[in-house]
Protein backbone atom coordinates (compact mmCIF):
# COMPACT_ATOMS: atom_id res chain seq x y z
CA UNK A 1 0.00 0.00 0.00
CA UNK A 2 1.45 3.32 -1.08
CA UNK A 3 1.36 6.36 1.17
CA UNK A 4 -0.94 9.28 0.33
CA UNK A 5 0.23 12.87 0.67
CA UNK A 6 -2.09 15.86 0.11
CA UNK A 7 -0.88 19.26 -1.10
CA UNK A 8 -3.13 22.32 -0.91
CA UNK A 9 -1.10 24.15 -3.57
CA UNK A 10 0.61 22.76 -6.63
CA UNK A 11 3.65 24.85 -5.65
CA UNK A 12 4.06 22.62 -2.58
CA UNK A 13 4.85 19.75 -4.95
CA UNK A 14 7.03 21.77 -7.29
CA UNK A 15 7.65 21.96 -11.01
CA UNK A 16 10.37 19.30 -11.25
CA UNK A 17 8.55 16.64 -9.24
CA UNK A 18 5.30 17.29 -11.12
CA UNK A 19 6.61 17.48 -14.69
CA UNK A 20 9.02 14.58 -14.26
CA UNK A 21 6.00 12.31 -13.82
CA UNK A 22 4.14 13.46 -16.95
CA UNK A 23 3.52 10.39 -19.13
CA UNK A 24 3.13 12.48 -22.33
CA UNK A 25 3.57 16.07 -23.52
CA UNK A 26 -0.20 16.67 -23.11
CA UNK A 27 -0.21 20.36 -22.07
CA UNK A 28 -3.16 20.50 -19.67
CA UNK A 29 -1.46 18.39 -17.01
CA UNK A 30 1.75 20.39 -17.12
CA UNK A 31 2.71 22.12 -13.89
CA UNK A 32 2.80 25.45 -15.74
CA UNK A 33 -0.84 25.20 -16.83
CA UNK A 34 -2.27 24.17 -13.46
CA UNK A 35 0.01 26.57 -11.59
CA UNK A 36 -1.24 29.44 -13.78
CA UNK A 37 -4.81 28.56 -12.79
CA UNK A 38 -3.91 28.75 -9.10
CA UNK A 39 -1.57 31.75 -9.25
CA UNK A 40 -4.08 33.81 -11.25
CA UNK A 41 -6.86 33.14 -8.73
CA UNK A 42 -8.97 31.34 -11.33
CA UNK A 43 -8.73 28.19 -9.18
CA UNK A 44 -9.00 28.56 -5.41
CA UNK A 45 -11.24 27.81 -2.47
CA UNK A 46 -12.90 31.16 -3.19
CA UNK A 47 -13.91 30.09 -6.71
CA UNK A 48 -15.04 26.67 -5.48
CA UNK A 49 -11.97 24.77 -6.70
CA UNK A 50 -9.87 24.09 -3.60
CA UNK A 51 -6.68 22.21 -4.61
CA UNK A 52 -5.99 18.94 -2.77
CA UNK A 53 -3.50 17.31 -5.10
CA UNK A 54 -2.63 13.69 -4.29
CA UNK A 55 0.90 12.32 -4.28
CA UNK A 56 1.29 8.55 -4.18
CA UNK A 57 4.58 7.89 -2.42
CA UNK A 58 6.74 4.79 -2.06
CA UNK A 59 9.17 5.14 0.86
CA UNK A 60 8.92 8.90 0.64
CA UNK A 61 9.44 9.02 -3.14
CA UNK A 62 6.57 10.39 -5.22
CA UNK A 63 5.72 7.84 -7.92
CA UNK A 64 2.40 9.29 -9.11
CA UNK A 65 0.29 12.45 -8.84
CA UNK A 66 -3.46 12.89 -9.24
CA UNK A 67 -4.84 16.45 -9.59
CA UNK A 68 -7.67 16.79 -7.08
CA UNK A 69 -10.05 19.57 -6.03
CA UNK A 70 -12.67 19.95 -3.31
CA UNK A 71 -15.74 21.55 -4.88
CA UNK A 72 -18.98 23.03 -3.58
CA UNK A 73 -20.61 23.37 -7.02
CA UNK A 74 -20.48 21.76 -10.47
CA UNK A 75 -19.48 24.74 -12.61
CA UNK A 76 -16.58 24.46 -15.05
CA UNK A 77 -16.64 20.66 -15.26
CA UNK A 78 -18.58 19.90 -18.48
CA UNK A 79 -19.75 16.54 -17.15
CA UNK A 80 -23.16 17.54 -15.91
CA UNK A 81 -24.39 16.11 -12.61
CA UNK A 82 -26.91 18.80 -11.68
CA UNK A 83 -29.74 16.22 -11.79
CA UNK A 84 -27.90 14.06 -9.27
CA UNK A 85 -27.46 17.05 -6.97
CA UNK A 86 -31.17 17.86 -7.25
CA UNK A 87 -32.10 14.26 -6.40
CA UNK A 88 -29.95 14.43 -3.28
CA UNK A 89 -31.62 17.70 -2.30
CA UNK A 90 -35.11 16.20 -2.67
CA UNK A 91 -34.14 13.54 -0.14
CA UNK A 92 -32.59 16.06 2.21
CA UNK A 93 -29.04 14.83 1.63
CA UNK A 94 -26.02 17.00 0.87
CA UNK A 95 -24.46 16.41 -2.55
CA UNK A 96 -21.69 18.93 -1.97
CA UNK A 97 -18.86 19.15 -1.24
CA UNK A 98 -17.40 16.61 -3.64
CA UNK A 99 -13.91 15.62 -4.76
CA UNK A 100 -13.10 16.09 -8.43
CA UNK A 101 -10.02 14.96 -10.35
CA UNK A 102 -10.05 17.06 -13.50
CA UNK A 103 -8.43 19.90 -15.39
CA UNK A 104 -10.52 22.91 -14.31
CA UNK A 105 -12.60 24.51 -17.06
CA UNK A 106 -11.06 22.15 -19.65
CA UNK A 107 -13.24 19.37 -21.14
CA UNK A 108 -10.22 17.85 -22.86
CA UNK A 109 -9.51 14.14 -22.56
CA UNK A 110 -6.05 13.01 -21.46
CA UNK A 111 -4.09 11.31 -18.68
CA UNK A 112 -5.22 12.16 -15.17
CA UNK A 113 -2.89 9.92 -13.15
CA UNK A 114 0.59 11.29 -13.75
CA UNK A 115 3.23 8.58 -13.57
CA UNK A 116 5.93 6.76 -15.52
CA UNK A 117 4.91 3.44 -13.94
CA UNK A 118 2.17 0.96 -14.95
CA UNK A 119 -1.07 2.55 -13.80
CA UNK A 120 -3.09 -0.54 -12.80
CA UNK A 121 -1.46 -1.12 -9.37
CA UNK A 122 -1.54 2.63 -8.72
CA UNK A 123 -5.28 2.74 -9.35
CA UNK A 124 -5.67 -0.12 -6.87
CA UNK A 125 -4.08 2.11 -4.22
CA UNK A 126 -6.35 4.99 -5.22
CA UNK A 127 -9.41 2.74 -4.99
CA UNK A 128 -8.62 2.12 -1.35
CA UNK A 129 -7.76 5.74 -0.64
CA UNK A 130 -10.74 7.54 -2.23
CA UNK A 131 -13.39 6.56 0.37
CA UNK A 132 -10.99 7.56 3.17
CA UNK A 133 -10.26 10.89 1.50
CA UNK A 134 -13.96 11.58 1.05
CA UNK A 135 -14.54 10.84 4.72
CA UNK A 136 -11.60 13.02 5.79
CA UNK A 137 -12.74 16.05 3.75
CA UNK A 138 -16.45 15.40 4.44
CA UNK A 139 -17.04 14.94 0.69
CA UNK A 140 -19.89 12.79 -0.57
CA UNK A 141 -18.46 11.65 -3.89
CA UNK A 142 -15.40 11.50 -6.16
CA UNK A 143 -15.42 12.22 -9.89
CA UNK A 144 -12.67 11.60 -12.46
CA UNK A 145 -13.42 13.72 -15.54
CA UNK A 146 -12.18 13.17 -19.10
CA UNK A 147 -9.58 10.48 -18.33
CA UNK A 148 -8.01 8.27 -20.99
CA UNK A 149 -9.95 5.21 -22.12
CA UNK A 150 -7.44 3.01 -20.29
CA UNK A 151 -8.00 4.87 -17.03
CA UNK A 152 -11.78 4.64 -17.47
CA UNK A 153 -11.55 0.89 -18.08
CA UNK A 154 -9.52 0.40 -14.91
CA UNK A 155 -12.16 2.27 -12.92
CA UNK A 156 -14.90 0.23 -14.59
CA UNK A 157 -13.19 -3.00 -13.56
CA UNK A 158 -13.16 -1.67 -9.98
CA UNK A 159 -16.94 -1.11 -10.05
CA UNK A 160 -16.83 2.66 -10.37
CA UNK A 161 -19.64 4.10 -12.45
CA UNK A 162 -18.46 5.13 -15.92
CA UNK A 163 -20.29 7.77 -17.92
CA UNK A 164 -19.83 8.27 -21.63
CA UNK A 165 -20.10 11.54 -23.52
CA UNK A 166 -19.54 12.74 -27.07
CA UNK A 167 -17.21 15.32 -28.57
CA UNK A 168 -16.04 16.15 -32.09
CA UNK A 169 -12.48 15.83 -33.35
CA UNK A 170 -10.75 16.22 -36.70
CA UNK A 171 -8.20 13.61 -37.77
CA UNK A 172 -5.37 14.29 -40.18
CA UNK A 173 -5.21 11.57 -42.82
CA UNK A 174 -1.72 12.66 -43.88
CA UNK A 175 -3.10 15.57 -45.88
CA UNK A 176 -0.36 17.51 -47.64
CA UNK A 177 -2.40 20.72 -48.02
CA UNK A 178 -5.79 22.12 -47.06
CA UNK A 179 -6.93 21.54 -50.64
CA UNK A 180 -5.87 17.91 -50.23
CA UNK A 181 -8.24 17.72 -47.23
CA UNK A 182 -11.03 19.29 -49.29
CA UNK A 183 -10.58 16.62 -51.95
CA UNK A 184 -11.46 13.98 -49.34
CA UNK A 185 -14.95 15.50 -48.99
CA UNK A 186 -18.01 14.93 -51.11
CA UNK A 187 -18.53 17.50 -53.85
CA UNK A 188 -21.49 19.15 -52.10
CA UNK A 189 -19.69 19.51 -48.74
CA UNK A 190 -16.51 20.70 -50.43
CA UNK A 191 -18.44 23.50 -52.12
CA UNK A 192 -20.10 24.41 -48.79
CA UNK A 193 -16.76 24.79 -46.99
CA UNK A 194 -15.30 26.81 -49.85
CA UNK A 195 -18.33 29.09 -49.80
CA UNK A 196 -17.96 29.75 -46.06
CA UNK A 197 -14.29 30.67 -46.47
CA UNK A 198 -15.15 32.87 -49.46
CA UNK A 199 -17.58 34.83 -47.30
CA UNK A 200 -14.69 35.76 -45.01
CA UNK A 201 -12.75 37.16 -47.98
CA UNK A 202 -15.79 39.02 -49.27
CA UNK A 203 -16.23 40.73 -45.89
CA UNK A 204 -12.63 41.92 -45.99
CA UNK A 205 -11.55 39.81 -42.99
CA UNK A 206 -8.04 38.39 -42.78
CA UNK A 207 -6.57 35.97 -40.24
CA UNK A 208 -3.14 35.70 -38.64
CA UNK A 209 -1.79 32.59 -36.93
CA UNK A 210 0.54 33.68 -34.12
CA UNK A 211 2.55 31.08 -32.21
CA UNK A 212 3.33 31.58 -28.55
CA UNK A 213 6.78 33.18 -28.70
CA UNK A 214 5.45 35.82 -31.12
CA UNK A 215 2.28 36.70 -29.18
CA UNK A 216 2.51 40.22 -27.75
CA UNK A 217 1.07 41.50 -24.48
CA UNK A 218 -1.28 43.78 -26.39
CA UNK A 219 -2.60 40.82 -28.38
CA UNK A 220 -3.29 38.99 -25.11
CA UNK A 221 -5.15 42.08 -23.88
CA UNK A 222 -7.30 42.23 -27.03
CA UNK A 223 -7.94 38.49 -27.01
CA UNK A 224 -8.98 38.57 -23.36
CA UNK A 225 -11.58 41.24 -24.12
CA UNK A 226 -13.00 38.91 -26.80
CA UNK A 227 -12.96 35.92 -24.44
CA UNK A 228 -14.58 37.77 -21.53
CA UNK A 229 -17.31 39.15 -23.79
CA UNK A 230 -18.49 35.62 -24.69
CA UNK A 231 -19.42 35.18 -21.01
CA UNK A 232 -20.81 38.66 -20.48
CA UNK A 233 -23.22 38.09 -23.37
CA UNK A 234 -24.70 35.27 -21.25
CA UNK A 235 -24.80 37.43 -18.14
CA UNK A 236 -21.81 35.74 -16.47
CA UNK A 237 -18.24 36.58 -15.59
CA UNK A 238 -15.47 34.64 -17.31
CA UNK A 239 -14.03 31.63 -15.49
CA UNK A 240 -10.44 32.62 -16.27
CA UNK A 241 -8.63 35.85 -15.45
CA UNK A 242 -6.35 37.81 -17.76
CA UNK A 243 -3.48 36.93 -15.43
CA UNK A 244 -3.98 33.25 -16.34
CA UNK A 245 -3.43 33.89 -20.05
CA UNK A 246 -0.54 36.25 -19.39
CA UNK A 247 1.20 33.60 -17.29
CA UNK A 248 0.65 30.91 -19.95
CA UNK A 249 2.34 33.16 -22.48
CA UNK A 250 5.34 33.50 -20.18
CA UNK A 251 5.70 29.90 -18.98
CA UNK A 252 4.56 27.67 -21.85
CA UNK A 253 4.58 29.73 -25.08
CA UNK A 254 5.60 26.70 -27.12
CA UNK A 255 2.13 25.26 -26.47
CA UNK A 256 0.13 28.29 -27.63
CA UNK A 257 -1.47 29.26 -30.92
CA UNK A 258 -3.41 32.52 -31.20
CA UNK A 259 -5.56 33.06 -34.29
CA UNK A 260 -6.60 36.69 -34.70
CA UNK A 261 -9.13 38.03 -37.22
CA UNK A 262 -8.83 41.57 -38.58
CA UNK A 263 -11.14 43.83 -40.57
CA UNK A 264 -9.68 47.10 -41.82
CA UNK A 265 -6.63 46.36 -39.66
CA UNK A 266 -8.81 46.24 -36.52
CA UNK A 267 -8.99 43.01 -34.54
CA UNK A 268 -12.54 41.64 -34.53
CA UNK A 269 -12.14 38.09 -33.14
CA UNK A 270 -9.63 35.72 -31.62
CA UNK A 271 -9.19 32.05 -30.75
CA UNK A 272 -6.50 30.69 -28.44
CA UNK A 273 -5.55 27.01 -28.71
CA UNK A 274 -2.98 24.78 -27.06
CA UNK A 275 -0.89 22.15 -28.80
CA UNK A 276 1.46 19.28 -28.14
CA UNK A 277 3.48 17.11 -30.52
CA UNK A 278 0.41 15.37 -31.98
CA UNK A 279 -2.69 17.45 -31.26
CA UNK A 280 -4.17 20.92 -31.45
CA UNK A 281 -6.71 21.70 -28.70
CA UNK A 282 -9.18 24.44 -29.53
CA UNK A 283 -10.02 26.13 -26.24
CA UNK A 284 -10.96 29.83 -26.00
CA UNK A 285 -12.77 32.13 -28.43
CA UNK A 286 -14.50 35.48 -28.61
CA UNK A 287 -15.49 38.36 -30.88
CA UNK A 288 -16.85 41.91 -30.65
CA UNK A 289 -19.24 41.74 -33.60
CA UNK A 290 -20.81 38.83 -35.45
CA UNK A 291 -19.77 38.26 -39.07
CA UNK A 292 -21.03 35.58 -41.42
CA UNK A 293 -18.93 32.37 -40.97
CA UNK A 294 -16.39 34.15 -38.73
CA UNK A 295 -16.58 31.53 -35.98
CA UNK A 296 -16.15 28.64 -38.43
CA UNK A 297 -13.07 30.22 -40.01
CA UNK A 298 -11.41 31.37 -36.80
CA UNK A 299 -12.06 28.26 -34.71
CA UNK A 300 -12.12 25.42 -37.26
CA UNK A 301 -10.63 26.08 -40.69
CA UNK A 302 -7.61 27.97 -39.40
CA UNK A 303 -6.97 25.14 -36.94
CA UNK A 304 -7.23 22.49 -39.65
CA UNK A 305 -4.78 24.41 -41.82
CA UNK A 306 -2.39 24.69 -38.87
CA UNK A 307 -2.55 20.95 -38.17
CA UNK A 308 -1.84 20.11 -41.80
CA UNK A 309 1.08 22.54 -42.01
CA UNK A 310 2.74 21.07 -38.89
CA UNK A 311 1.72 17.46 -39.45
CA UNK A 312 -0.36 17.28 -36.27
CA UNK A 313 -2.55 14.19 -36.22
CA UNK A 314 -5.62 15.50 -34.44
CA UNK A 315 -7.63 18.64 -33.77
CA UNK A 316 -9.67 18.44 -30.56
CA UNK A 317 -12.19 21.23 -30.94
CA UNK A 318 -13.69 21.08 -27.44
CA UNK A 319 -17.15 20.40 -26.08
CA UNK A 320 -20.48 20.45 -27.93
CA UNK A 321 -21.29 21.40 -31.51
CA UNK A 322 -23.03 19.01 -33.90
CA UNK A 323 -22.41 21.64 -36.57
CA UNK A 324 -18.77 20.52 -36.55
CA UNK A 325 -19.65 17.23 -38.25
CA UNK A 326 -20.32 18.74 -41.68
CA UNK A 327 -16.93 20.46 -41.38
CA UNK A 328 -15.06 17.20 -41.00
CA UNK A 329 -15.06 16.62 -37.22
CA UNK A 330 -15.82 13.03 -36.21
CA UNK A 331 -17.95 12.23 -33.11
CA UNK A 332 -15.86 10.35 -30.55
CA UNK A 333 -16.64 9.09 -27.03
CA UNK A 334 -15.41 10.73 -23.85
CA UNK A 335 -15.40 9.22 -20.37
CA UNK A 336 -15.79 10.04 -16.70
CA UNK A 337 -15.70 7.91 -13.55
CA UNK A 338 -17.85 8.36 -10.43
CA UNK A 339 -17.94 7.05 -6.87
CA UNK A 340 -20.86 7.99 -4.61
CA UNK A 341 -20.66 7.61 -0.85
CA UNK A 342 -24.46 7.50 -0.53
CA UNK A 343 -25.00 3.83 -1.46
CA UNK A 344 -28.77 4.23 -1.72
CA UNK A 345 -28.36 6.34 -4.86
CA UNK A 346 -25.99 3.97 -6.67
CA UNK A 347 -28.64 1.81 -8.29
CA UNK A 348 -30.65 4.76 -9.60
CA UNK A 349 -27.55 6.58 -10.86
CA UNK A 350 -26.21 3.43 -12.51
CA UNK A 351 -29.52 2.90 -14.28
CA UNK A 352 -29.40 6.50 -15.49
CA UNK A 353 -25.83 5.99 -16.75
CA UNK A 354 -26.76 2.74 -18.53
CA UNK A 355 -29.60 4.44 -20.38
CA UNK A 356 -27.44 7.47 -21.14
CA UNK A 357 -24.62 5.27 -22.47
CA UNK A 358 -26.97 3.44 -24.84
CA UNK A 359 -28.25 6.78 -26.12
CA UNK A 360 -24.71 8.14 -26.58
CA UNK A 361 -23.56 5.02 -28.46
CA UNK A 362 -26.57 5.25 -30.76
CA UNK A 363 -26.05 8.99 -31.22
CA UNK A 364 -22.40 8.55 -32.23
CA UNK A 365 -23.25 5.89 -34.81
CA UNK A 366 -26.06 8.01 -36.24
CA UNK A 367 -23.94 11.16 -36.38
CA UNK A 368 -21.15 9.38 -38.24
CA UNK A 369 -23.57 8.95 -41.13
CA UNK A 370 -23.52 12.71 -41.65
CA UNK A 371 -19.76 13.02 -41.99
CA UNK A 372 -18.82 14.84 -45.21
CA UNK A 373 -16.16 12.42 -46.39
CA UNK A 374 -16.33 10.41 -49.60
CA UNK A 375 -17.18 6.75 -49.17
CA UNK A 376 -14.08 4.55 -49.24
ZISUL-V838989 format. One record per pair of residues at least 24 apart in sequence whose C-alpha atoms are under 8 Angstrom apart, sorted by the first residue. I is the first residue (numbers start at 1). J is the second residue. If there is no record, write none. Layout:
i	j
I	J
I	J
This chain:
i	j
1	125
2	56
2	57
2	58
2	125
3	56
3	57
3	58
3	59
4	54
4	55
4	56
4	57
4	129
5	54
5	55
5	56
5	57
6	52
6	53
6	54
6	55
7	51
7	52
7	53
7	54
7	55
8	50
8	51
8	52
8	53
9	38
9	51
9	52
9	53
10	34
10	35
10	38
10	51
10	53
11	35
17	62
18	65
21	63
21	64
21	65
21	114
21	115
21	116
22	114
22	115
22	116
23	111
23	114
23	115
23	116
25	276
25	277
26	110
26	111
26	275
26	276
27	255
27	274
27	275
27	276
28	103
29	103
29	111
29	112
32	248
32	251
32	252
33	248
33	252
34	103
36	243
36	244
36	245
36	247
36	248
37	240
37	244
39	244
40	241
40	242
40	243
40	244
41	241
42	239
42	240
42	241
42	244
43	104
48	72
48	73
49	104
56	122
63	115
63	116
63	117
64	113
64	114
64	115
64	116
64	117
64	122
65	113
65	114
65	115
66	101
66	112
66	113
66	114
67	101
67	102
67	103
67	112
67	113
68	99
68	100
68	101
68	102
69	99
69	100
69	101
69	102
70	97
70	98
70	99
70	100
70	139
71	96
71	97
71	98
71	99
71	100
72	96
72	97
72	98
73	97
76	104
76	105
76	106
76	239
77	102
77	104
77	105
77	106
77	107
77	145
78	105
78	106
78	107
78	319
79	145
79	336
84	349
94	140
95	140
95	141
96	139
96	140
97	138
97	139
97	140
97	141
98	134
98	139
98	140
98	141
98	142
98	143
99	134
99	139
99	140
99	141
99	142
99	143
100	142
100	143
100	144
100	145
101	142
101	143
101	144
101	145
102	144
102	145
102	146
103	145
105	239
106	283
107	145
107	146
107	318
107	319
108	146
108	281
108	316
108	318
109	146
109	147
109	148
109	334
109	335
110	146
110	147
110	148
111	147
111	148
111	151
112	144
112	147
112	148
119	151
120	154
123	154
123	155
127	158
131	341
140	340
140	341
140	342
141	338
141	339
141	340
141	341
142	338
142	339
142	340
143	336
143	337
143	338
143	339
144	336
144	337
144	338
145	335
145	336
145	337
146	334
146	335
146	336
147	335
147	336
148	335
149	334
149	335
152	335
152	336
152	337
155	337
156	337
160	337
160	338
160	339
161	337
161	338
161	339
161	350
161	353
162	335
162	336
162	337
162	338
162	353
163	335
163	336
163	337
163	338
163	353
163	356
163	357
164	333
164	334
164	335
164	336
164	356
164	357
164	360
165	333
165	334
165	335
165	357
165	360
166	320
166	331
166	332
166	333
166	334
166	360
166	364
167	318
167	319
167	320
167	321
167	331
167	332
167	333
167	334
168	316
168	317
168	318
168	319
168	320
168	321
168	322
168	324
168	325
168	329
168	330
168	331
168	332
169	314
169	315
169	316
169	317
169	318
169	329
169	330
169	331
169	332
170	304
170	314
170	315
170	316
170	317
170	328
170	329
170	330
171	313
171	314
171	315
171	329
171	330
172	307
172	308
172	311
172	312
172	313
172	314
173	313
174	308
174	311
174	313
175	308
176	308
176	309
177	305
177	308
177	309
178	304
178	305
178	308
184	373
184	374
185	372
185	373
185	374
186	372
186	373
186	374
189	326
189	327
189	372
193	327
196	293
196	296
196	297
197	293
197	297
199	292
199	293
200	292
200	293
200	294
200	297
203	263
204	263
204	264
205	261
205	262
205	263
205	264
206	261
206	262
206	263
207	259
207	260
207	261
207	262
207	298
208	259
208	260
208	261
209	257
209	258
209	259
209	260
209	302
210	257
210	258
210	259
210	260
211	253
211	254
211	256
211	257
211	258
212	249
212	252
212	253
212	254
212	255
212	256
212	257
212	258
213	249
213	253
213	254
215	249
215	258
217	246
220	245
220	246
222	267
223	269
223	270
223	271
223	286
225	286
226	269
226	270
226	285
226	286
226	287
226	288
227	270
227	284
227	285
227	286
227	287
228	286
229	286
229	287
229	288
230	285
230	286
230	287
259	298
259	302
260	298
261	298
269	298
270	298
271	298
271	299
277	312
278	311
278	312
278	313
278	314
279	307
279	312
279	313
279	314
279	315
279	316
280	307
280	312
280	314
280	315
280	316
281	315
281	316
281	317
281	318
282	315
282	316
282	317
282	318
283	317
283	318
325	367
325	368
325	370
325	371
325	372
326	370
326	371
326	372
327	371
327	372
328	371
328	372
328	373
329	371
330	368
330	371
331	364
331	367
331	368
332	364
333	364
